[in-house]
Amino acid sequence: MRQVLVTGASRGIGRAVALAFAEHGDRVAVHYATRRDDAEETLARLPGTGHVLVAGDLSEPQEAQRIVEDTAAGLGGIDVLVNNAAVAPSAGTRHSVADVSYADWQRIWHRMIDLNLLGAANLTYGVARHLIGRGAPGSIVNIGSRGAFRGEPEFPAYGASKAALHAFGQSMAVALAPHGIAVASVAPGFVATERQAAAMTGESGEALRGQSPFGRVGTPEEVAAAVLYLASPDAAWSSGTVLDLNGASYLRT
């Protein structure tokens, strides 16, 4: 049994990841920022016992530190960190350079970098120090994005934050390997979460499904399965990898 912290686990990919670990017999800390009701629903769905809720705004450095401390206290330690929480593309975060004001450009860039990159970096620091202090092996998996490679013209800060997260994960893979800590990332394409339900209807849905030769989009469970594997001891030799999960909708070389 491992102790697992999943950030942004109130719904979507985070919820699916939390469920996958709990179904595997692990104890899970379900992190949320504002969606307490959704986080409580995630917690209620987890099989097994000993799971906990952890709240906090990861864009605040002191909050990130406290989240690590609260999780370690609530679970009795941390063996796995899944950096999933992020400000995602939406109508409210669109910032095409030709259309957005400079004030909004600044605001959205800071918001995305503070959470998507620095929040993950600060949590990684805290969990890594916790593992090193225990002299214990562990795993860290980052949820990146296909957008880091193909570009996000209407959401450049999102693409940049995810590209930086991939690079950060590879740096940490090298830095933490001597301590027995593996670090990997996944780069999903479009995933059919609750938040994306509207986009999956009509012509926009057809276009999204048409991006993949499979004729569909990904599911949160498919991402969760990959995360569960990369966090396993069997995947330690994959440390440093960035695994594409996009149904061949974007092939990089």
N, C-alpha and C positions, 0 to 999 in steps of 0.2 A: 504494500500500500504506500502510495506517495501522497504528498501534500502539494496541491496545485493551486496557483493563483491565476485566474483568468480575468483580465481586465475587459471592461465593456461587455459584461456577460448578461445584461438584462434582456437581450433578445438577439435575433439574427445569428451571425456567425459565432459570437461569443457564447450565446446560449447553447448552440449545437456543440461547441467545444467543451463546455462545462459538462454537458450530458455525456459526451463520449468518455471523458475521464471518469466520471462517476460510475458509468456502466462498466468500466474496466476495473472498478473496485477502489479507485482513488478517492481521497477526500478533497473537496474543492472549496475555495474561497471565491464567491461570486461578487465581483466588483461592479459597482455602478457609480455614476455621478449624480444624476437627477431622477432617473426612472426607478424609484424605489418599488412601486407596485409591480413593474415588470420583473425587476430583480427578485422580488419575493416569489413571483410565479416560477421563475427559473429554479430558485432554491427548492420550491415545493415539488418540482418535477424530478429532482435528482434522486436516484435510488441510493440506498445506503444511509449511513448516519455520519454525523460529525462535520457536515458542511456548514459554512458560515457566510454571512453577508459582510461585505466591506465597502464602505462609502468613501468618496473623496474625489476632488478635482485634480487630476493628474497634471494639469498645466501649471499647478502651483508646486514648486520644488519641495516645500515643507510638507505638503499634503502627500506627495509621493513617498517621502521618507516615512510618514506616519502609516501609510497604507501597508508598507512592508512590515512595520512593527506590529500593526494590528493583525495582519495575516499570520505572522509567525506565532503570535500569542494565541490566536483563535484556533489554528490548526496544530500547534505544537511544532512548527517548523515549516520550511518551504523547500521543496525539491524541484519543482517545475514552475516556470513563469511563462505565461502566454501573453504577449503584448498585442492585444487586439483593439483596445480603445482608440478611437480616432474621430476627428471631424471629417465627415465624408462629403463627397460632392452632393449638392442639393441646389434647389432654386435659390436658397438664401446664402449659399456660399459660392455661387458662380462669380467669377471675376476675370472675364475676358478683358485683355488689356485695352481693347478698342472701345469697350462699353462701360467700364467701371470707373468711378471717381478715384482719385488718388487716396482719399481718406479711407474708402472702403477697401481699396487695394492693400493698404497698410494693415488695416484691421484684420482682414481675412488671412493674410500671410502670417501675421503674428499668432493668430488663433490656431492655425493648422500646424505651424512649426512648434509652438509651445506644447501642444498635446501629442500630435502624431510622432514627432521626433524626440523632443526634449523630455516629455513625459515618459516615453519608453526608455530613453537613456537613463533617466534618474531611477526608475524602477529596476532596471538591469543592474545598475551600480549597487543598489540596496540589496537585491537578492543575491548577487555575486558575492558581496562582502559577507552576507549571512552564511552562504555555503562555504566560503573559504574559512570563515571563523569556526565552522563545525568540522572542517576537514572532510566534507561530504561531496560526492559527485552530484551533478544535477544537469538540468536541461533548460534552455531558454529558446522559445520559438516566437518569431516576429511575424505578424500578419501584414505583409506588404501589399503590392498591387501590380497588376499588368501595366497600369498607367505609368509606372516608373520607367518602363522601357519604350512604350509606343507613344508616349506624350499625352498630356491632358491640356489641350489648348484653351478650354474654358475654365479649367481648374489647375493652373500651373503650380500653385503652392501645394496642392495635394500630390501631384506627380513628383514634385521636388522632394516633399517630405518623405514619400515612400521610397524614392531612390536613395535618399540619405539613410533611411532606416535599413535598407538592404546593405549598404556599405558599412554602416555601424555594426550590424550583425556580423559581417565578415571580419571586421577588426576585432570584435569581442571573441569570435571563434578562435582566433590566433592567441589573443591575450589570455583567455581562460582555459584553454586546453591543458596547460600544465597543472591546473587545479582539478582536472577531471570534469569540467563543465563544458557541455556541447551547446553550440549556438547555431541555429538555422533559421531560415525564413521561407515563407510561402508567398507566392505572388498570384493571387486569384484574379481571374477576369470578372465579368459581370456575374453576380450571385443573386439568386432570387430570394431575397429576405423580405420581411414584412415592410420595411421602409421602401422597397422598390416595387411594391405591388402595382402602383399606378403606372409605372413605366413599362410593365409587362403586358399592358393591354393595347389593343388597336395596332396601328402602324408602327409605333415605337417598339412594341413587343415583338412584332415580326422582324424588325430590323435587328434587334438585339439577338434574337434566336438565330438569325441568319449570319451572324458574325462567326459562328462555329460550324464546321462541316458536319457536326453531329445534329445540327438543327435545334439546339436548345441552349439554355444557360446553365450555369453551375448551381449546385445546392449547398446550403450551409453544412449539411452532413458530409459532403465530399471534402470540403475544406477541413472539417473536424477530423476526418479519418487520416488525412495527411499530417495534421498537427499531432495527433496521437502517436503516429509512427515516428515522426521526427523527434518527439520527446522521449521515446523509448530507449533503453540501453542498447538495443540492437541497432539503432541508427546513429550511434555516437561517431562512427567513421564518416557520416555524412555532414559532420559539423562544418560550417562555412557555406553550405549550399543555399541557393535560392531556387526553390522548386516552383515551376510554372504550373498553375492550375487553371487553364483557360480553354480547354477543349479544342486545342489547335487553332484558336481564333487569332493568336499572335505568336509567330515563331521567331525567336531571336537567335543570333549566332554568336 
